């Protein structure tokens, strides 16, 4: 197998897209070089995640600075994120590992569950566009999503609760704000309701985050079973995230 095909195979396995993950796992056991390349790629992915976290923080700081005036929220259709470019991954990983040091930036916690939870990121705000303005007809909702995008989850929770909305999108981001603060019990209840809501178009994502909340509550068996079901569904939008979380729990 040529190096490019080998790398694509490793990439697919780590993202939960392998056509035959069991065969890949068997190959890992007998091929030391494949293990080395897989470990290096996994390390690169983790380093990229560190880089993207910093970029996101920088973007949010700029966003917050530009939102000194009240904001208004405009509803837009929910849509998935665009696929990232692998070559950009490699370049970013190399830069981060060389300049900052992976183990300095992200020491592995001793507890596997704690580490796994730390790898889960809040779902991006795809429900509302935050723009400068006078707050529009619903300043409380605008404040809630502005706080959420800036990473101020306690403020986001407060604003979503003040909004008192039954809209499933608002409830989804309230649940995200809760799980980001470690309030797993309340988050689990909301995500469970949303995972079966007929009028909500992200039920599969809600099911994934319900499993995350269960993990935070110490319900490891139930959480692992749910994550295994998700990672086994070829068309599940959170399949790769579930597979990654399961690896972190090993």
N, C-alpha and C positions, 0 to 999 in steps of 0.2 A: 504494500500500500504506500502511495507517495505521501510526502509530508503534509501536503495540503488536505488530502482526504483524511489522513489520520487526525489532523487538528479539527477538521469539521466533525469527525466522529466523537472526539472528546468534548467538543463544544456542545453537540447535541445531547450527549449523556449528562453533562453538568446542568443543562437547562431542562432536563426532563423530557427531551424530545427523541431519545434514542429509540430506534425501531425494535431493538432487542436488548434491553438493559441487562437482562440476566446473562446473555452471552458476553456483553462488555465486562460485567463484573467477573465472570470466569476468566476472561483474558487478562484482567488486572492481576489476578492471583498468580498467573504463570509468566507474566511479561514485566520484568522490572523496569524496562525503559518506558513502557506505557504507563506504569504507575508514576514514574518520575514526571512524565509530561502532563499527566492528569493532575497531579499535585501542584505543579507549577501553574497550570491554567486556573485551577481553583484559587490559588493564591492571587493570581492576577485579577480574577473577578472580584475578590474581596478588596483588593487594593483600589480597583476602579470604583467600587461602592464608596470607599472612603473619599476618593476624589470628587465623586458626584455629590456626596453629602456636603462637602465644603462649597462646591459650586452652588448648590441649592441655597445654602445659608447666605452666601454672598448675594445671590439674586433676591432673596427675601429681604435682606437688609436694604438693598436698593429700592425694592418695591415699597417697603415700609416708609422709607424716606420720601418717596414720591406720593405717598398717600396721606400727607399732612391734612389735606382737605377731606371732608366726609366723602364717602364713596357710595355708588349705586351699583346694584347687581342686576345683570341681565341674564335671563335663562337661556342656556344653549343646550343642544342635545349632548348626552354623554357619549364619549367615544374613547377607544383605546389609545394608548400611547404609541408613537411611531417606533418602528424597529431601529435599534441603534446599530452603528457600524462597527464591525469587529476590529478593523484596523485601528480605529480610534481607541478601542478598548486597550489594545496592546500598547499603543503609544502612551496612553494615560497611565496604565499600570506600571510601565517601565519608569516613567518620570516620578510617580509617587514612591515607588519602592526605592529608587536611588536617592531622592532628595529628602524624604521624610522618614522612611523606615517603617515597614508595615507593623512590626511588633511593638514599636514605640507608640504608634498612633492607636493601635487597636489590640491591646493585650487580651489574650483569651481568658475569660472568666473561668473559674474552677468548676462552676456549675453549668452543665450542658443546657439545661432549660433556660437559665438566665442568658446565656450566650445566644441561644436560638431566638429568644424573644428580642434581643437587642438587634438582630439582623432584620426584623420585620419593620418596614417603613409604613407610615400612614398613607392611605390611598390619596393620590393627587386630586385636587379640587377640579373636577370636570363639569360641575353642575352650574357654576356661576362665574361670569367674568367680572372681575373687580376693576372699576374704572374711577377716575377722578370725577367728582360731581357734587351734587348737593345731598346725596343720600337717597335720592329718588323716593318712590312711594313707600319703601320698606327699609328704613335705615337700620333697624335691628338686625334684619337678615344680612344686610351689607356688612355690618359690624361683625357678625358671627363668622362670615366667610373670610373677611379681612384678617381677623384674629387667627383663624385656622391656617390660612396661607402663610402667615408670619411665624407659625409654630408656637403661638401663645395658646396652648390647648386649654388651660384653666379659663381664660377669658372667652375662648370659643364656646366651651361648655356653658358658661354663664349666659352668653348671648343666645345660644340655641335654646336654652331652657326658658329664657325671657320671651323668646319668639313663640314658644308653645305650639309649634307647627306640627301637624299630622302628615305633612308632605314627606314621603319616604326618602327623598333625597336629603332633606334637612335632618331627618332622624338617622340616616346613614352617617352623615358627617358629625352628628352629635356622638354617635357610637364610636367613631374614629377618634374623636377628642377624648373620650373616656378611656379607650384602650391605650392611647398614647400616654395617659397619666397613670396607668396601672390600675384603673378602676374596672377590673375585669368582670365582676359580677353583673353590674348594670349594662356593660357593653355586650356581654353574652346574651342577655335577654333581648336587647334591641336587634342584634345581628340575627338571632334565631327567628324573630318575627319577620325581618326583612328577607331572609332566605326563602321564605314561602309566600311572600306578598305578591299578589297577582298584578298589582299596579306599579311594580318596581322593576326596572330593567337591569339591575345588578345583583340578582339573587345569588349567583354563583360566587361573586366576590364577597358578599355578606356571609356565605357559608364558610369561606376560607377564614375570614376574620373571627367568626364564631369559634372555629377550631383554635385560633390564636388565643382568644379569651379563655377558652377552656384550659389551654396549656398554662396560662398565667394563674388560673385558679387551682392548679395542681391536679387537674383531671387529665393526666398524661395519656392514659389508655384510650379514653374517648377521643382526645385530640389527635393522637397518632392514627387511630382508625379512620377518622374523618380526613386527615391529610393523605393517608394512603389511598382512600377512595378518590380524592381530588387528583392526585398525581397519576392515577391510573386512567383518568378520562382524557382521551387524546385531544378533545376540543375544549377542555376546561380552560378559561382565561387565566386562572391562577395555578395552573399545573406546575409550571417551572418553580414558582415561589413555594408551593407545597413540597416539591421534591427537595429543594434547597433546605427548607426547614427540617425535613426528615433527616437529611444528612447531618445537620448540625446537632440533632438529638442523639446521634449514634454514639 
